[in-house]
């Protein structure tokens, strides 16, 4: 198959952008009609530091709109309006211009960016304020997508025939931001070539693919069958483990239910001799199941206030926990809950008279499996 070339940044151009520029300017305000446009000594005025700012927006059509502010200084003795200047004067200008990118006509080589434009402006110099019609020619030279140099010349014709015309030259650094890029004409040709090569390569690959497709599908079927068998095996193992866990849980539950219940005497929290035998049996269950965690719940009957019964159940709970921990059962295998009179096993609440035998059933400690 043919190697496919790649599009690079050189294959695309900026088609719309915002641009900011800073530089210096030279003003020829001599009103010299003899053609001495390069009379640097007596006709050109400039400031030896950045004296020009510009900000503009440029569109895909090639049109651009730009605002420019500039400052200059006429030195004493310079020719201004045809006569030597008796003293130094400042020059200020604000200009707006509409430009057209000539690359739309001559083609884009990436770095050379000539343009022409027209505009309007206003400036003050030697005590005069002039509104002008402007014509511009210049070019930008780009070092990268963002940075370049802008060199241009602007002819400024006054709207007042009693005032003089002048020329302003400028050079500075420009920076592009918020730009959009499209393929250049060379890039479009390269893209067409890439698409053709890709299509040919796909045609070649299709013929190979058809030969391999049956083998690949058979391999996929075998893989799928193997995955299904493995999934079935894992599911069987899971069910077997789940059944074993459930059997173990049921065995523990049966052992807990086989123990003699722990009952407390009325208004007492100490363990009876019978209760201690029950706890000895409980310790045997703990030893048989090292990972077992049980909830110990302590309860009271309904006689007495709720607050008192809650405190009483806490003491009963503590009597069980202390016994088990003293016998070596780790505290992290015991979860204590004091229920007071909130967990009655029969109807013997505050409003129901009951026998002592029925009240006794509520004065108990019971055990629930938390985990194992």
N, C-alpha and C positions, 0 to 999 in steps of 0.2 A: 504494500500500500504506500501511496505517496505521503510524505511528511507534510503536515498542515502548518503553514506559517502562522505566526501570532500577530495580532494587532498590538501596537505599542502606542505610547503617548505621542510619538512622532506622526502617527496616522490620524490624529485628531487636532482640531483647531478650536479656539474660543470663538463662539458666535455671538455671545452677549455677555456683558460684564458691567460692573461699576468700576470707576477708576479714580484714584487720588494721586495728585502730583505736587511736587515741591521743587522749586528751582530758582533760577535768576533770570532777569530780563535786561535787554538793552533797548533804549529808546533813541531813535534818530528823529529829532524834532527841528531839524535845521531848515526845513522848507527849501532844500537845495534842488533847483530844477536843472542843474547841469549834469546830473547823473552820478554824483559822488556818493553812492549809497554805502560805500565802505570807507568813509572818511572817519576812521576810528579816533583820530586825534582831536578834531574840533567838532564833529557831529554826533558821536556816539556817547550816550550817557548810561551809566550802570552803577549798581551798588555791589560791593564786593562780598555779599552774603546772600543767603536765600531771600528772595524778594518777590516770589510769585507762588500762589497757591491755586490749585484747580481741583474741581470735583465734577465728575460727569457720569452719565449713563449711556451705554452703547448697545444697540439692538441688532437682531439677526439681519435686518434689512440693510445694514451698513450705516444707518444713520446714528448719529450720536448728539446728545445735548450736554453742553458743558458750561459751567460757571467759573469765571476766573477773576481773581483779585491780585493786583500787582502794585508794587511801590518802586519808585526810582528817585534819584537825586541828580538834578542838573548842577554841575559845578560852575563856578564863576568863570567866565571867558568862553564857555561852550557856545556854539552857534545855535540859537533857538529863534525860529521864525525869521531867519535870514540875517540876524544881528548877534554880536557877542553879548552874552548875558552879563549884566553888571554885578550880579550877586547870585549866590547859590539858591536854588528853589527845589522844592519837593514835587514829585509827580505821583498821583494816585489814580488808579483806574479800576473800574468794574466792567467786565465784558461777559456777554452771553453769546454762545455760538452754536450753530447747527453744522455738523461736519458729516462727510461721507467717506467711508473707508474704500480706497481705490483697489484694495485686494479683491473686491467684488467684481472688478473689471479685468485686472491683470493676473489674478490667481494668487493663492496663498502659499508662501514658502516657509511660513512659521515665524520668521524673525523680522522680516522687512514689512513695515506697516505704514505706507504713505496715505495721506488723506488731504482733502480740501474742504473748505467750509466758508460760511458767511455768518455774519452776526451783527449785533448792535452793542454799543458801549458808551460809557460816559467816563471822562477823565478831567482832572484838574491839574493845571500847571501854569506857572508864571502869572497867577492871578486870574486865569481864564478857565471856565468850565465848558468843555466841548462834548457834545453828543456826536457819535460817529457811526458811519456804516463801515463794517469790517469785512475784509476778505483774507482768508487764511490758507496757507499751504505749509505742510510739514510732514514729518514721518516719525514713527516710533521704531525703535530697534530693541527687540525682546531678547533677554538673556534666559528667561524661564517663563513659565505660565503666569507668574506674578510680577516679575521685576523687569523694567526696561528703561530706556532713555527716550525722551521726547524732545525733538528739535523742530522749531517752527518759526515762521515769519508771518506777521499780520500787518496788512496795510489798513490804515484807519483814515477814512475820508470824513471830514467834518460836515455836519448838516447845516452849519452856518457859513455861508460863503465869505464872511469877513474874517474868519479864523483859518488857521493853517492846518494842513494834513500832516500826518507823521507815520512813521513805521516803528513797529515793536518786534524785536527778535526775542526768542526765549529758548532756554534749554534747561532740562531738569530730569529728575528721577520720577518715574510713575509706578504705581502699584495697583494691580488688578485684584478685585475681590468680588464675591458673590457671582462668579462667572459660570456660564454653561458651555459645554463643549459638544461638538459634533464631528463626525468624520470629515476629513478633507476629501477633495476629489481623488487624490492618490489613495487615501484610506478607503474610499468607497470602492475603487477598483480592486484594492487588496481584499476587501471583504467579499466581493463577488468571486474572486479567485478562491478564497478560503471556502466559501459555500459550495463552489463547484467541486473542489478537491474532497470536501467532506461527503458530498453526495456520491462521488465515485467510490470513495472508501467504504461508504455504507453499502453500496451495491455489491462490492467485493465481499464485505463482511456477511451480507445476507446469504450469499451462496455457501459460505463456510458454515454459517449459523444453521441453515437447513440440514446440512449433513450431521451436525452435532446435536440438533434439537431432540431427536428420538433418544439418543444416548443420555442426554441430560434429563429428559423426562423420566426415563427408567431409573436413573440414579435418584431423582427426587422422590419417586414412588417408594423406592427401597428405603430412603431416609425417613420418609413419613411413616412407613410400616414399623421401622425400628423405633421411631419416637413414640408411636402408639403403644408398642409392646412395653417400652420403658415406662410410659405413663401408667399403663395398667399394672405393671409390677410395683411401681411406687405407690399407687393407690391401694393395692392389696396390702403392702407393708404398712401404710398409714392406718388402714382399717384394723389390721392385726394389732398394731401398737395401741390404737384407740380402744379396742376390745380388751386388751391386757390392762390398760390403765383403768378402764371402767370396772373390770373384775377386781383389781387391787383396791379401788375406791369402795366397791361394795363389800369386800372382805373387811376393810377397816371399819366401815359403817356397821357391819354385823358385829364386829368385836366390841365397838363402842356401845351398841344397843344391848349386848349381853352383859355389860357391867351393871352392878347394883347401882341404882340412882343415888346421887349425893343429896341428902335432905338435911336441913338445918332445924334446930329447935327454935321455938318461937322467940323472936327478939334476940337471937344469938348468932354469932358469926364463926365460932370455933368449930373445928371438924370433929365429928364423932368417930368412934372406933370403926364403925361400919364404913364411914366415908373414907377413912385412911386405907382400908382394904380395897375400896374401889380405885383410889388413886394409885395403889400398887399395881393393880391390873392395868391402869392407864399407862404407867411407866413401861410396862412390858410391851404395850402396843408401840410406844415411842421407840423402844430399842429395836423392835422388829422392822420398823419403817423409819430409818434415820432422817429422811427428808420431810417427815410429816410436820405440818403446822396446823395447830388446832385453835379454834376460838373457844375460850372459856367464858361462859355467860353465867352471871350470878343474878338471882331473882329473889323477890320477897313476896309475901302475901299482901293483901290489900289493906290490912289493918295498920293504922298509923297514917301520918301525913305523907304526901308524895316526897317532900324533901327529906324527911327522916328515912323513908324506905330506900331512897336513892343512896344515902350515906351508908345504910345498913348493907345494901347489896355491894357497895364498894369494899366494905370490910370483908364480906364473905368472899368476894373475888380475890382479895389480897391473901386471904388464908389459903386458897387453892394455889395461887401463883407462888407464894412463899414455899409451900410444901414441895411443889414440883421442882422449883429452882434449887432448893436445898438438896434435893435428891439427884441433881445433875442435869436436869432438862434445861437447855439453853433458853434464854429469854426470847431470842428471835424465833423460837418455835411455838411461842405462846402469844395469842392475841386476846387481851382481856376486855370484856364488855360488861358494864354494870347496868342492868335494866330497871332496877327498882321494882315497882309493881306494874310496869307497862307491858309485861309479857306473861300474863296469866294463862294457865292451861285449861281453865274452866270458868264457870260463870260467877265465881266468888269475888265480885268487885265490891266497891264501897256501899253499894245499894242493895246487895243480895246477901242475906244471912246464909252462912254455910257451917257445916260441921268442922271440927278440928281436923278430921281426916282429910277433908277436901282442901282446907287451907294449907295443910302440910304439903300437898302436891305442888304448891306454888313457891314454897321455901326451898329452892333447889339450886344446884349448879349443873349445867349441861354443857355438852361439847359438840362442836360442829367442825367438819373438815374444811380448812381453808385451802391448803395445797399439800401435795405429797410427792 
